[in-house]
Amino acid sequence: MTTCGEMLMEILQDYGVDTVFGIPGVHTLELYRGLQNANMRHITPRHEQGAGFMADGYARITGKPAVCLIITGPGMTNIVTAMGQAYGDSIPMLVISSTNELGHQGLGEGHLHELRDQGALVSGVCAFSQTVLRPVDLPGVLARAFAVFNGARPRPVHIQIPIDIFSQSADDAVRGVAVSASRPGPDPQSIEAAANLLAKAKSPVLLLGGGTNDASVEATALAERLASPVGLTINAKGVLTKGHPLSCGSFIPYKAMCTLLGEADVVLAVGTEMGETDYDVYRNGNVKIPGKLIRMDIEPDQTARNYHADLSITSDARLGLAALNTALSARDVQNDPAVAYDRCELIRRESLAELADGCSTHMTWYDAMDAASDDLIIVGDSTGPVYSANHCYDTRQPRSYFTSSTGYGTLGYGLPGALGAKLAAPDRPVICVTGDGGILFTIGELTTAVEDRIGIAIVLWNNESYRTIRDFMIGKQIEPRGVLNYAPDFQTIAKGFGCAAVLAETPADLTEALKQAFERDVPTLIEVREDYKT
């Protein structure tokens, strides 16, 4: 007999899943019966939130859905924060959990791990939550999940299975073949309308979001065809490569870009929700688009949020941009690239000058990171240096810089997110940039890193406080409370976990420490004190 739990693992393999993140419990034992015969790597975090963040980092690098195996009740409440981050940033994550026996649900009798309505609890942070009531239904539910991941805006999906269903026979289930959904392409008439507007534009601007991470070639070709300046959201870093003359960087909410957008006659925004943390980080409403706005997004109703579009195109970014390039190839576009290059260079220079007081010290340390390798993946937590890098740092390729400081904006993401990234890209150097406050949320995941020999570098910015919040309190004339006055000895803690640990007093120290860290198969914690001079 093949049980439902065993069939589940077999089907996941059919969809190409090779890594799962989870903490076993008495309610998920039957899942692990299936796992013992599966050709999959199992990573055991020390907290379900860590499992979700690891899966998130893994998915951001690969572009493929990552899978978590979670117990009923506390396992689900623990992972909800990670699902919220993934939901906010459109990350494909499959969370498979147990739930109480069918005959015990909804009774409130105090069964182990009992929740009143587990599916309802997580429904706000996933594309859908589905309970599998019969083994024969499981293949279809999984097909729905992967249809979301591959053919729609990717977001978490939650599938829960009662513990008495796990062990039931699945011999009658019709599995079929793995469903491969395709993403939607654009309406030809909408492409023609957009091409007409863009071809006539004298001052076009492109705004590229995280939805364009797999459309770098097409986006670059369109920018060059139009001689159009390009603004990148934080999740789109690298879509135009570092140093490209048409890249304005990630300075969208700042003065020079606001001026550019105010003067643009046509703006094309692709794969971006045009949300607060990229377009209005200071909540001052400075980003205004008086010209024509074309929005392209895989989710139709997203084009009606935040900024009103004159023309909306529902499409996968890569397919839509390719169609626009084809349509424009038959049209005469006469914008001068040299003029655009000069404008982009001016925007970058003026924006860096505008941010210099708050960011220049931090960016000296990022220069030191870049000096250690030209193939970095940087994973950021919510901390001061990350806030600076969100706007001032450029990457050489997509899917190489991501943080939890945008959108949902959780703390504790950096360490487990970086571990997931390293598991997805073992041959690339991975740096976690975190603060003394954020790392304490998930520092236990150092155990997982040592156990599974995941060699990342951790750049720990230590200012012994929630400094950003403290400064906000002072700015609003509030006596600072609850923003920490004590930090532990992180060097001793890291070594206690079995990691390497060093202090970097200068940027040169950091570069050298990183080079050594990249040679190790366990994490290296590199502590940088805020009061060190650069």
C-alpha positions in Angstrom: 0.0 0.0 0.0 1.1 3.5 -0.8 0.0 6.0 1.9 -1.2 9.5 1.2 2.0 10.8 2.9 4.2 8.7 0.6 2.2 9.7 -2.5 2.7 13.4 -1.6 6.5 13.1 -1.6 6.4 11.2 -4.9 4.3 13.9 -6.6 6.6 16.6 -5.2 9.5 14.9 -6.9 7.5 14.8 -10.2 7.3 18.6 -9.9 11.1 18.9 -9.5 11.2 19.5 -5.7 14.6 18.5 -4.4 14.8 20.3 -1.1 12.3 20.6 1.8 12.5 22.6 5.0 10.8 21.4 8.1 10.8 20.3 11.8 9.3 16.9 12.3 6.6 16.4 14.9 4.2 13.7 16.0 1.6 15.0 13.6 3.8 14.8 10.5 5.5 11.4 11.0 3.7 10.0 8.0 5.2 12.7 5.8 8.6 11.5 6.9 7.7 7.9 6.0 7.3 9.2 2.4 10.5 11.3 2.7 12.7 8.3 3.6 12.3 6.9 0.1 12.4 10.2 -1.8 15.4 11.7 -3.4 15.2 15.0 -1.5 17.4 16.9 0.8 15.8 17.7 4.2 16.9 20.9 6.0 15.9 21.1 9.7 15.7 24.7 11.0 15.3 25.4 14.7 12.1 27.4 14.4 9.3 27.2 11.8 9.8 30.9 11.1 13.4 30.0 10.1 12.0 27.3 7.8 9.8 29.8 6.0 12.6 32.4 5.6 15.0 29.7 4.4 12.5 28.6 1.8 11.9 32.2 0.8 15.7 32.8 0.2 15.9 29.5 -1.7 13.0 30.5 -3.9 14.3 34.0 -4.6 17.5 32.6 -6.0 16.1 29.7 -8.0 12.8 31.3 -9.1 11.2 27.9 -8.2 8.8 27.1 -5.4 10.3 26.0 -2.1 8.6 23.5 0.2 8.0 23.6 4.0 6.7 20.7 6.1 5.0 22.1 9.2 3.2 20.6 12.2 -0.3 21.5 13.3 -1.0 24.5 15.5 2.2 26.1 16.8 4.1 25.2 13.7 1.6 27.1 11.6 1.5 30.1 13.8 5.3 30.2 13.8 5.6 30.2 10.0 2.8 32.8 9.4 5.3 35.7 9.6 7.5 34.1 6.9 4.5 33.5 4.7 3.5 37.2 5.1 6.9 38.2 3.9 6.7 35.9 0.9 3.2 37.0 0.1 4.2 40.6 0.1 7.2 40.0 -2.2 5.4 37.5 -4.5 7.6 34.5 -3.6 6.5 30.9 -4.4 6.3 28.8 -1.3 4.4 25.6 -0.7 3.6 25.1 3.0 2.3 21.6 3.7 1.0 21.0 7.2 -0.9 18.5 9.2 -4.1 19.3 11.0 -6.1 17.5 13.6 -8.1 14.4 12.8 -11.3 14.9 10.9 -13.4 13.9 13.8 -11.6 16.2 16.2 -11.8 19.5 14.2 -14.0 22.4 15.4 -15.0 20.8 18.7 -12.7 22.7 21.0 -11.9 19.7 23.1 -8.3 20.6 23.7 -6.6 18.1 21.4 -2.8 18.4 20.9 -1.9 21.5 18.7 -5.6 22.3 18.2 -6.5 25.5 16.4 -10.1 26.6 16.0 -9.6 27.1 12.2 -6.1 26.7 10.9 -6.9 27.4 7.3 -8.6 30.6 8.2 -5.6 31.7 10.2 -3.3 31.6 7.3 -5.7 32.5 4.5 -4.6 36.1 4.5 -0.9 35.3 3.7 -1.4 32.8 0.9 -3.0 32.5 -2.5 -5.2 29.7 -1.1 -5.4 27.3 1.8 -6.9 23.9 1.0 -7.7 21.0 3.3 -7.3 17.6 1.7 -10.1 15.4 2.9 -9.4 12.3 0.8 -6.1 10.9 -0.6 -7.6 10.9 -4.1 -7.9 14.7 -4.0 -4.3 15.4 -3.3 -2.9 15.3 -6.9 -5.4 17.9 -8.0 -4.7 20.2 -5.1 -1.0 20.0 -5.8 -1.7 20.7 -9.4 -3.6 23.9 -8.4 -0.6 25.0 -6.2 1.9 24.6 -9.0 -0.4 26.3 -11.4 -0.3 29.4 -9.1 3.5 29.1 -8.9 4.1 28.7 -12.6 1.3 30.5 -14.3 0.1 33.4 -12.0 1.6 35.9 -9.5 3.6 33.5 -7.3 2.6 33.5 -3.7 2.6 31.0 -0.8 0.1 28.2 -0.9 -1.0 26.2 2.1 -2.1 22.6 1.9 -3.2 20.9 5.2 -3.9 17.2 5.6 -5.6 15.7 8.7 -3.3 13.3 10.5 -5.7 10.4 10.0 -5.7 11.0 6.2 -1.9 10.9 5.9 -1.8 7.1 6.6 -4.7 6.2 4.4 -4.2 4.3 1.2 -3.6 6.4 -1.9 -3.7 3.4 -4.3 -6.9 4.6 -5.9 -5.6 8.1 -6.6 -5.1 9.1 -10.3 -1.9 11.0 -10.3 -1.5 11.8 -14.0 1.5 13.9 -15.0 2.8 17.0 -13.4 0.9 20.0 -14.7 3.0 22.7 -16.3 1.0 26.0 -16.4 2.3 28.8 -18.6 2.1 32.5 -17.7 -0.2 34.8 -19.6 0.9 36.7 -22.6 -0.3 40.1 -23.6 -3.3 41.1 -25.6 -2.0 42.2 -29.1 -4.2 45.3 -29.3 -2.9 46.5 -25.9 0.7 45.9 -27.1 0.0 47.9 -30.3 -1.5 50.8 -28.2 1.5 50.8 -25.9 4.0 50.7 -28.8 2.3 53.7 -30.4 2.6 55.7 -27.2 6.2 54.7 -26.6 7.3 55.3 -30.2 6.0 58.8 -30.1 7.4 59.6 -26.6 10.1 62.2 -26.5 10.9 61.6 -22.8 9.9 58.0 -21.9 10.9 56.4 -18.6 10.8 52.7 -17.6 10.1 51.6 -14.1 11.0 47.9 -13.5 9.9 45.9 -10.5 10.7 42.4 -9.1 8.4 40.9 -11.6 11.1 41.6 -14.3 13.8 39.5 -12.6 13.5 36.9 -15.4 13.1 39.5 -18.1 16.5 41.2 -17.9 17.3 40.6 -21.6 14.0 41.9 -22.8 13.9 44.9 -20.4 17.4 46.0 -21.4 16.6 45.6 -25.1 13.5 47.8 -24.7 15.4 50.5 -22.7 18.1 50.6 -25.4 15.5 50.7 -28.2 13.7 53.7 -26.6 16.9 55.3 -25.2 14.8 55.5 -22.0 16.1 56.0 -18.5 15.3 53.1 -16.2 14.3 53.2 -12.5 14.7 49.9 -10.6 12.8 48.9 -7.5 14.7 47.3 -4.7 13.6 43.8 -5.8 14.6 44.6 -9.4 18.3 45.3 -8.7 20.4 43.8 -11.5 17.7 43.6 -14.1 19.8 46.3 -15.8 23.4 45.4 -15.0 25.6 47.5 -12.7 27.0 50.4 -14.7 24.5 50.3 -17.6 24.3 53.9 -18.9 20.5 53.9 -18.9 20.1 52.8 -15.3 19.1 55.4 -12.8 19.5 52.9 -10.0 17.0 52.4 -7.2 16.5 56.1 -6.4 12.8 56.3 -7.4 11.5 58.3 -4.4 14.2 60.9 -4.4 14.4 64.4 -5.9 16.2 63.8 -9.2 14.0 60.8 -10.2 10.9 62.6 -9.1 11.8 65.5 -11.5 12.4 63.0 -14.3 9.1 61.3 -13.7 7.4 64.7 -13.6 8.8 65.6 -17.0 8.2 62.2 -18.7 5.5 62.1 -21.4 5.1 58.3 -21.1 6.1 56.0 -18.2 6.0 52.3 -18.6 5.9 50.4 -15.2 6.4 46.7 -15.5 6.1 44.0 -12.7 5.9 46.5 -9.9 3.0 47.2 -7.5 4.3 50.8 -7.2 4.0 50.5 -3.5 5.2 52.7 -0.6 8.6 51.2 0.2 9.8 51.8 -3.4 7.8 54.9 -4.4 7.0 56.8 -1.2 9.4 55.6 1.5 9.1 58.9 3.3 5.3 59.1 2.8 5.5 62.5 1.3 3.7 61.8 -2.0 6.6 63.3 -4.0 6.4 60.7 -6.8 3.9 62.0 -9.3 3.4 60.9 -12.9 1.5 63.6 -14.9 2.3 62.0 -18.3 0.7 58.8 -19.7 1.2 55.8 -17.5 1.3 52.3 -19.0 1.3 49.4 -16.4 2.1 45.8 -17.2 1.5 43.2 -14.5 0.7 39.5 -14.3 -2.2 40.3 -11.9 -4.9 42.4 -13.6 -6.2 44.3 -10.5 -2.7 45.3 -9.5 -2.6 47.8 -12.3 -5.5 49.6 -10.6 -3.7 50.1 -7.3 -1.6 53.0 -6.1 -1.2 54.9 -9.5 -3.9 55.2 -12.1 -2.9 53.7 -15.4 -3.9 55.1 -18.8 -3.3 51.7 -20.3 -3.1 48.4 -18.5 -1.6 45.2 -19.9 -2.1 41.9 -18.1 1.0 39.8 -19.0 4.0 38.0 -17.7 6.9 40.6 -17.8 9.1 38.6 -20.1 6.4 37.8 -22.6 5.0 41.4 -22.6 8.4 43.1 -23.0 9.3 40.7 -25.8 6.1 41.6 -27.6 6.7 45.3 -27.1 10.2 45.0 -28.6 8.7 43.2 -31.6 6.1 45.9 -32.1 8.6 48.7 -31.7 11.0 47.2 -34.2 8.7 48.3 -37.0 8.4 51.8 -35.7 10.8 54.7 -35.9 12.1 55.8 -32.5 14.5 58.8 -32.7 15.4 59.6 -29.1 19.1 60.4 -28.6 20.9 57.8 -26.4 23.6 60.3 -25.5 21.1 62.7 -23.9 19.5 59.8 -21.9 23.0 58.6 -20.8 23.8 62.1 -19.5 20.5 62.4 -17.7 20.9 59.0 -16.0 24.4 59.8 -14.9 23.2 63.1 -13.4 20.3 61.4 -11.6 22.7 58.9 -10.0 25.2 61.6 -9.0 22.5 63.9 -7.6 20.7 61.1 -5.8 23.9 59.9 -4.1 24.6 63.4 -3.0 21.1 63.8 -1.6 21.6 60.6 0.4 25.3 61.1 1.3 24.8 62.2 4.9 22.8 59.1 5.9 24.4 56.5 3.6 28.0 57.3 2.8 29.4 55.5 5.9 27.3 52.4 5.2 28.3 52.3 1.5 32.0 52.3 2.4 31.4 48.9 3.9 29.5 47.7 0.9 32.4 48.8 -1.3 34.5 46.5 0.9 32.0 43.6 0.3 32.2 44.1 -3.5 36.0 44.1 -3.2 35.8 40.5 -1.8 34.0 39.0 -4.9 32.3 40.0 -8.1 29.6 37.4 -7.8 28.0 38.2 -4.5 24.5 37.4 -3.2 23.6 39.8 -0.5 20.6 39.1 1.8 19.6 41.9 4.1 17.6 42.1 7.3 15.9 45.3 8.5 18.9 47.3 9.7 20.6 50.7 8.9 23.1 49.6 6.3 20.4 47.7 4.4 18.2 50.8 4.3 21.1 52.6 2.6 22.0 49.8 0.2 18.3 49.5 -0.8 18.8 52.7 -2.8 22.5 53.2 -3.2 23.8 49.7 -4.0 23.8 48.1 -7.4 24.2 44.4 -8.3 25.7 42.8 -11.4 22.8 40.5 -12.1 19.2 39.8 -11.0 18.3 37.7 -8.0 21.5 38.8 -6.2 20.1 41.3 -3.6 17.0 41.0 -1.5 15.9 42.1 1.9 13.0 41.9 4.3 13.0 45.7 4.8 10.5 46.3 2.0 6.8 45.4 1.8 6.0 43.3 4.9 9.2 44.4 6.6 9.9 41.7 9.2 12.9 41.4 11.4 15.0 38.2 11.6 14.9 37.4 7.9 18.5 37.9 7.0 20.2 34.9 8.6 17.8 32.1 7.5 17.1 33.9 4.2 20.8 33.8 3.4 21.1 30.2 4.4 18.3 29.4 1.9 20.1 31.4 -0.8 23.4 29.5 -0.2 21.6 26.2 -0.4 20.1 27.3 -3.8 23.5 28.6 -5.1 26.3 26.7 -3.3 29.0 28.0 -5.7 28.3 31.7 -5.1 29.4 33.7 -2.1 26.5 34.7 0.1 26.6 37.6 2.7 23.9 38.2 5.3 23.8 41.8 6.4 22.0 42.1 9.7 21.9 44.1 12.9 22.3 43.2 16.5 18.5 43.5 17.0 17.4 41.5 14.0 19.8 38.6 14.3 18.5 37.7 17.8 15.1 36.8 16.3 16.6 33.8 14.5 20.1 33.3 15.8 19.3 29.7 16.6 19.5 28.9 12.9 23.3 29.0 13.2 22.9 25.5 14.5 21.3 24.4 11.2 24.0 26.2 9.2 26.8 24.3 11.1 24.9 21.0 11.0 24.4 21.2 7.2 27.7 22.9 6.5 26.3 26.1 5.0 29.2 28.5 4.7 27.9 32.0 4.6 29.3 35.3 5.8 27.3 37.3 8.3 28.1 41.0 8.5 26.7 42.1 11.8 26.2 45.8 12.2 26.3 46.3 16.0 25.0 49.6 17.4 23.6 47.9 20.6 20.1 49.1 20.0 17.1 49.4 17.6 18.9 52.6 16.5 16.5 53.6 13.7 13.5 53.4 15.9 15.4 55.2 18.7 16.2 58.0 16.3 12.6 58.2 15.2 11.5 58.5 18.8 14.0 61.3 19.4 12.9 63.1 16.3 9.3 63.1 17.5 10.3 64.2 21.0 9.5 60.8 22.6 11.7 59.5 25.3 13.3 56.4 23.9 11.9 53.3 25.6 12.2 49.6 24.6 14.9 50.2 22.0 17.5 48.1 23.8 20.5 49.2 25.9 22.4 45.9 25.9 23.9 43.6 23.3 25.4 40.2 24.1 28.9 39.1 23.1 28.2 37.9 19.6 31.7 36.6 19.1 31.3 34.2 21.9 27.8 33.2 20.9 28.9 32.5 17.3 31.8 30.4 18.4 29.6 28.5 20.8 27.4 27.4 17.8 30.6 26.2 16.0 31.0 29.2 13.7 34.0 31.4 13.0 33.8 34.9 14.4 36.0 38.0 13.8 35.9 41.7 14.3 36.3 44.1 11.4 37.5 47.5 12.4 38.1 48.9 8.9 36.6 48.2 5.5 39.9 46.6 4.5 39.5 44.2 7.5 36.0 43.3 6.2 37.2 42.5 2.7 39.9 40.2 4.0 37.5 38.6 6.5 35.0 37.9 3.7 37.6 36.3 1.5 38.5 33.9 4.3 34.8 33.3 5.1 34.0 32.3 1.5 36.5 29.4 1.9 34.8 28.0 5.0 31.9 25.5 5.1 30.4 27.0 8.3 29.2 30.6 8.8 31.6 33.3 9.7 30.2 36.1 11.8 32.0 39.4 11.0 31.1 42.0 13.6 31.3 45.7 12.5 30.7 48.3 15.3 28.8 51.4 14.3 31.4 53.5 16.1 34.4 52.2 14.0 35.8 54.8 11.7 35.9 54.2 8.0 
